[in-house]
Amino acid sequence: MPRRATKRGDERTPLSRDCDVLICGASFAGLAVARELASAGADVLIVDRYEIGERQTSACGIPTTWLTALGLQDSLRQTFGELVLHTPHTTVRYDLPWTFSTFDYRSLCRLLAAQGTFTFETATVTGRSAGADRQASSPGGDGRSAGVDRQASSPGGHRGAGSGVHVVNTDRGAIRAPLVVDALGWRRVLGSGENVQPPDALLSRGLEVHPPGGGQDLEIWIDRSYVPAGYGWSFPAGDEVRIGVGSFDPRFHVKEPTVRLATDLSADPVRYQGNWIPHALRPATDDGVFFVGDSAGHCLPLTAEGIRTALYFGLACGRELARVIAGEQSRAQALARYHEFSASHAVPFRLMLRVQRLVPRVAPRLLAPAVGAMGAKRFVDWSFGHYLNVAHPSFAAADGAPANAGARAALAAA
């Protein structure tokens, strides 16, 4: 179980320490990395500015099989076998080939955290110090390098591994580790070079409200009266409904249409939450650091589904790190393998981004018959089957197999 070593406010203590693996970010991706290191025997530290499970930033929906594959089904709120799609001229029900569920964020994070073995600290990561200058000690603490290279370079189009130990700065002090994971979200805090900010970055803007209530339908609106490029949604989750609007154009503000959609559904616009949502894949390694989840652009374009991909790539990253800890590969090799694994998914990400850009250009009078035609059972099964295969839940059961081999096995079994 994670151990929390600090308190907030005046009781916050200085933080300056070494560890074997530093995971920055304690949401889906970071916790998935930690899960794969549970039996590695490493000193794993997770830092986040919030408590684990404290700050929900999404509608918290996922293919149900991902919850069961990771043993997280106790967080489940509601399950749906159909998707209801609304346009200005038609409403179509899609009979899904797999079910989709909403879940409780705090419960899921705590269940996932319980599968890891790590220390947790509340701290805000501010960046990295350049020129870390000492050799990495082994994860076992015996002074050997344990496969963590000091000046290793790696193929695949990403930057080299750099010095043996990274120095990560926080608002409470510096943390030193040879293996560092950035799971901090779209800001990509530990990346090298200038980070493009909204509205110029490839980001979508999302906002939702959580009024009390209920419902039986998982609903999507493709309606330009709410958002010129994007969609609205209503996801029932037990005793609440998650209603929101996402815009593919970050310059388009979504508060007013979110309030209007909630009002149209006779729901109170209360309990707001919002976030920026990446919609383009980014390099998964940079200057010796591993990136997972939104910091690597692992959120799927078009649908903005990022939870299962955060888990999926987090598992892959964690498995590569576990092999470094075990001395089975060097850090440079892990960087290369994980970079290649993430980049191998570029085709579906690119295709969905093209569709994301195409949909707003389709005339409303043509959108209705197109949506209706896509509701044919054979097409739904085919398209949603391929969609699930982008990050298939069988990957969760790969039992620590190398990432690329695990991905091939998952796709072969689908």
C-alpha positions in Angstrom: 0.0 0.0 0.0 1.2 3.6 -0.6 2.5 5.5 2.4 1.9 9.2 2.7 4.7 10.9 4.5 3.8 14.5 4.6 1.0 16.9 5.5 -0.3 20.1 4.0 0.0 23.7 4.9 2.3 24.7 7.8 3.0 21.0 8.5 4.5 20.3 5.1 8.1 19.1 5.4 11.2 19.6 3.2 11.6 16.9 0.6 15.1 16.1 -0.6 15.9 12.4 -1.3 17.0 9.7 -3.7 15.0 6.9 -5.1 15.2 4.2 -7.8 12.1 5.2 -9.7 10.4 8.6 -9.5 6.9 8.8 -10.9 5.6 12.3 -11.3 1.8 12.2 -11.3 -0.6 10.0 -9.3 -3.5 9.5 -11.6 -4.3 6.7 -14.1 -0.9 6.6 -16.0 1.4 7.1 -13.0 -0.4 4.5 -10.9 -0.4 2.0 -13.8 3.4 2.4 -14.0 3.7 1.8 -10.2 1.5 -1.3 -10.5 4.0 -3.0 -12.7 6.8 -2.3 -10.3 5.1 -3.7 -7.3 7.3 -6.8 -7.1 10.4 -5.3 -8.5 12.0 -4.6 -5.2 12.7 -1.0 -6.1 12.4 2.2 -4.0 9.5 3.8 -6.0 8.4 7.3 -5.1 5.2 9.0 -6.5 4.7 12.7 -6.2 1.6 14.7 -7.1 0.3 18.1 -6.0 -2.9 16.4 -5.0 -3.7 13.4 -2.8 -4.3 10.2 -4.7 -7.9 10.2 -6.1 -8.5 13.8 -5.0 -9.0 15.7 -8.2 -11.2 14.2 -10.9 -10.6 15.8 -14.4 -12.6 13.6 -16.7 -16.0 12.0 -17.2 -14.5 8.8 -15.9 -15.8 6.3 -18.5 -14.0 3.2 -19.9 -14.7 -0.1 -21.6 -15.9 -2.3 -18.8 -13.4 -5.1 -19.6 -10.6 -2.8 -18.6 -12.0 -2.5 -15.1 -12.3 -6.3 -14.8 -8.9 -6.9 -16.4 -7.2 -4.7 -13.7 -9.4 -5.8 -10.8 -11.0 -2.3 -10.5 -14.6 -3.3 -10.9 -15.5 -2.2 -7.3 -15.2 1.4 -8.6 -17.9 0.8 -11.3 -20.9 3.1 -11.2 -23.0 2.2 -14.2 -22.7 0.1 -17.4 -24.1 0.7 -20.9 -24.5 -1.6 -23.9 -25.7 1.1 -26.2 -24.5 4.5 -27.4 -27.1 7.1 -28.3 -25.9 9.6 -30.9 -27.8 12.8 -31.5 -27.4 15.2 -34.4 -29.8 18.1 -35.3 -31.7 15.9 -37.7 -31.6 12.4 -36.2 -31.0 10.2 -33.2 -29.4 6.8 -33.6 -28.8 4.0 -31.1 -25.6 2.0 -31.6 -25.7 -1.5 -30.2 -22.1 -1.8 -28.9 -20.1 -5.0 -29.3 -18.7 -4.4 -25.8 -20.0 -2.5 -22.8 -18.8 0.9 -21.5 -18.9 1.9 -17.8 -18.7 5.0 -15.7 -16.7 4.7 -12.5 -15.9 6.6 -9.3 -12.5 8.3 -9.7 -11.4 8.3 -6.1 -12.3 4.6 -5.7 -10.5 3.5 -8.9 -7.3 5.5 -8.0 -7.2 3.9 -4.5 -7.8 0.4 -5.8 -5.1 0.9 -8.4 -2.7 2.4 -5.9 -3.3 -0.6 -3.6 -1.8 -2.8 -6.3 1.5 -1.0 -6.2 4.3 -0.7 -3.6 5.5 2.8 -3.3 5.9 5.9 -1.1 3.7 8.8 -1.9 4.4 12.5 -1.3 2.4 15.6 -2.0 4.6 18.0 -4.0 4.4 20.2 -7.1 6.9 19.3 -9.7 8.5 22.4 -11.3 11.1 21.0 -13.7 14.5 19.3 -13.9 18.0 20.6 -13.2 20.3 20.4 -16.2 23.6 18.5 -16.0 23.0 15.9 -13.3 26.5 14.8 -12.6 26.8 11.5 -10.8 26.6 7.9 -11.7 23.3 6.1 -11.0 23.4 3.6 -8.2 21.6 0.3 -8.7 17.9 0.0 -7.7 19.1 -2.6 -5.1 21.4 0.0 -3.5 24.6 -2.0 -3.9 26.4 0.5 -6.0 26.1 -1.3 -9.3 24.6 0.4 -12.3 21.9 -2.3 -12.7 21.6 -1.5 -16.4 21.1 2.2 -16.0 23.5 3.8 -18.4 25.3 7.1 -17.6 25.7 8.5 -21.1 23.6 6.0 -23.2 22.0 7.1 -26.4 19.1 5.4 -28.0 17.5 5.0 -31.4 13.9 5.8 -32.4 14.1 9.5 -32.9 14.1 10.5 -29.2 16.9 12.3 -27.3 19.6 10.3 -25.5 19.5 9.0 -22.0 21.7 11.7 -20.6 23.4 11.5 -17.2 22.9 8.7 -14.8 20.7 10.5 -12.3 18.0 13.0 -13.0 17.4 15.8 -10.5 13.7 16.7 -10.4 12.8 19.9 -8.7 9.6 20.3 -6.6 8.2 23.0 -4.4 9.5 21.1 -1.4 13.0 20.2 -2.6 15.0 18.2 -5.1 14.5 14.4 -5.8 17.2 12.4 -7.5 16.5 9.2 -9.5 18.0 7.3 -12.5 14.5 6.4 -13.8 12.0 9.2 -14.1 8.4 9.1 -15.4 6.4 12.2 -16.3 2.7 11.4 -15.9 1.8 15.1 -15.1 -0.5 15.7 -18.0 -0.6 17.9 -21.1 1.9 20.4 -19.7 4.7 17.9 -20.2 6.6 19.5 -17.3 9.8 17.4 -17.6 10.1 17.7 -21.4 13.1 19.5 -23.0 12.7 22.7 -25.0 9.8 25.1 -25.0 6.4 23.6 -24.4 3.7 25.0 -26.6 0.8 26.3 -24.6 -2.9 26.7 -25.5 -4.5 27.9 -27.6 -1.6 27.2 -30.0 -1.0 23.7 -28.8 -2.8 20.6 -30.2 -5.3 20.5 -27.4 -9.1 20.3 -27.1 -11.0 22.1 -24.3 -13.4 20.2 -22.1 -15.8 21.2 -19.3 -18.5 19.3 -17.5 -20.9 19.6 -14.6 -22.0 16.8 -12.2 -25.6 17.4 -11.2 -27.4 14.8 -9.0 -29.8 12.6 -10.9 -29.8 9.5 -13.0 -30.4 8.0 -16.5 -30.1 4.9 -18.6 -28.5 6.2 -21.8 -24.9 7.0 -22.7 -25.5 10.0 -25.0 -23.4 12.1 -27.4 -24.4 15.2 -29.2 -22.8 16.3 -32.5 -24.6 19.6 -32.8 -23.0 22.8 -33.9 -25.5 24.8 -31.9 -23.5 23.6 -28.9 -20.0 23.6 -30.3 -18.8 24.2 -33.9 -16.2 21.5 -33.7 -16.5 18.9 -31.0 -19.4 17.2 -29.1 -21.5 17.2 -26.0 -22.1 14.3 -23.7 -24.2 12.9 -20.9 -22.8 10.0 -18.9 -25.0 8.8 -16.0 -23.0 7.5 -13.1 -25.3 6.1 -10.4 -26.6 9.0 -8.4 -25.2 11.7 -10.7 -25.0 12.6 -14.3 -21.8 13.9 -16.0 -22.8 16.5 -18.6 -20.3 18.3 -20.7 -19.0 19.9 -23.9 -15.6 19.4 -25.6 -14.3 21.6 -28.3 -11.6 20.5 -30.7 -10.8 24.2 -31.2 -9.1 25.4 -27.9 -10.1 29.0 -28.8 -13.8 28.2 -28.4 -14.9 28.5 -24.8 -17.2 25.8 -23.5 -18.8 27.1 -20.3 -21.9 28.6 -21.9 -22.7 25.6 -24.1 -22.1 23.3 -21.2 -24.6 25.2 -19.1 -27.0 25.3 -22.0 -26.8 21.5 -22.6 -27.4 20.8 -18.9 -30.4 23.2 -18.9 -31.8 21.5 -22.0 -31.6 18.2 -20.1 -33.3 19.7 -17.1 -30.2 19.4 -14.9 -28.6 21.9 -12.7 -25.2 23.1 -13.9 -23.3 22.4 -10.6 -20.0 20.9 -9.6 -17.8 22.0 -12.5 -14.6 20.4 -13.7 -12.6 20.9 -16.8 -9.3 20.3 -18.5 -7.2 20.6 -21.6 -7.2 17.4 -23.6 -4.3 16.5 -26.0 -5.3 15.2 -29.4 -2.0 14.4 -31.0 0.6 11.8 -30.1 3.9 13.1 -28.8 7.3 11.4 -28.3 7.1 9.1 -25.4 10.7 9.6 -24.3 12.8 12.7 -24.2 16.3 13.4 -22.7 16.2 10.2 -20.7 12.7 10.6 -19.2 9.6 8.4 -19.9 6.3 10.1 -20.7 2.9 8.5 -20.2 -0.7 9.5 -20.5 -1.5 13.1 -21.5 2.2 14.2 -21.3 2.8 11.8 -24.3 -0.5 12.7 -26.1 -1.9 9.3 -25.4 -5.5 10.6 -25.3 -7.3 9.3 -28.4 -8.3 12.0 -31.0 -12.0 12.3 -32.0 -13.4 10.6 -28.9 -11.0 12.2 -26.4 -10.9 8.9 -24.5 -7.7 9.0 -22.5 -8.2 6.7 -19.5 -7.7 3.3 -21.0 -4.8 4.5 -23.1 -3.2 6.1 -20.0 -3.5 2.7 -18.2 -2.3 0.8 -21.3 0.8 2.9 -22.0 1.4 3.1 -18.2 1.5 -0.7 -18.0 3.9 -0.8 -21.0 6.2 1.8 -19.4 6.2 0.0 -16.1 7.1 -3.3 -17.6 10.1 -1.8 -19.4 11.2 -0.2 -16.1 10.8 -3.5 -14.3 13.2 -5.1 -16.7 15.8 -2.3 -16.0 15.4 -2.9 -12.3 15.9 -6.6 -12.8 19.1 -6.0 -14.8 17.6 -7.5 -17.9 18.1 -4.4 -20.0 19.7 -0.9 -19.8 17.9 2.3 -19.3 18.8 3.2 -22.9 17.2 0.0 -24.1 14.1 0.6 -22.1 13.8 4.1 -23.5 14.2 2.8 -27.1 11.7 0.0 -26.6 9.1 2.1 -24.9 9.5 4.9 -27.5 9.1 2.4 -30.3 6.0 0.9 -28.6 4.3 4.2 -28.3 5.2 5.3 -31.8 3.9 2.1 -33.3 0.4 3.3 -32.5 0.8 6.4 -34.7 -1.4 5.2 -37.5 -4.7 4.9 -35.6 -4.0 8.1 -33.7 -3.4 9.9 -37.1 -6.5 8.4 -38.7 -8.7 9.5 -35.8 -7.2 12.9 -35.9 -8.1 13.2 -39.6 -11.7 12.2 -38.8 -11.8 14.6 -35.9 -10.9 17.4 -38.4 -13.3 16.1 -41.1 -16.5 15.8 -39.0 -17.0 19.6 -38.5 -16.8 20.1 -42.3 -19.6 17.8 -43.1 -22.8 19.6 -43.8 -25.5 19.0 -41.2 -28.0 17.7 -43.8 -25.4 15.1 -44.8 -24.4 14.2 -41.2 -27.7 12.6 -40.3 -27.8 10.0 -43.1 -24.0 9.3 -42.5 -24.6 8.7 -38.8 -27.6 6.5 -39.6 -25.7 4.4 -42.1 -22.9 3.9 -39.5 -25.5 2.5 -37.1 -25.6 -0.8 -39.1 -24.7 -3.6 -36.7 -21.9 -5.0 -38.9 -20.3 -1.6 -39.2 -20.6 -0.9 -35.5 -19.0 -4.2 -34.6 -16.2 -3.7 -37.1 -15.4 0.0 -36.2 -15.8 -0.4 -32.4 -13.8 -3.6 -32.5 -10.9 -1.8 -34.2 -11.3 1.1 -31.8 -10.9 -1.2 -28.8 -7.9 -2.9 -30.3 -5.9 0.4 -30.2 -5.5 -0.3 -26.5 -7.0 -3.8 -25.9 -7.8 -4.9 -22.3 -6.0 -8.2 -22.8 -2.8 -6.3 -22.6 -3.4 -5.9 -18.9 -3.0 -9.6 -18.4 0.4 -9.8 -20.2 2.0 -10.6 -16.8 5.0 -8.4 -17.2 5.9 -9.6 -20.8 7.9 -7.1 -22.8 5.7 -4.3 -24.1 5.9 -5.0 -27.8 5.3 -8.8 -27.4 2.4 -8.1 -25.1 0.8 -5.7 -27.6 1.1 -8.2 -30.4 -0.5 -10.9 -28.3 -3.3 -8.6 -27.3 -4.1 -7.7 -30.9 -3.8 -11.4 -32.0 -6.4 -12.4 -29.4 -8.8 -9.6 -30.3 
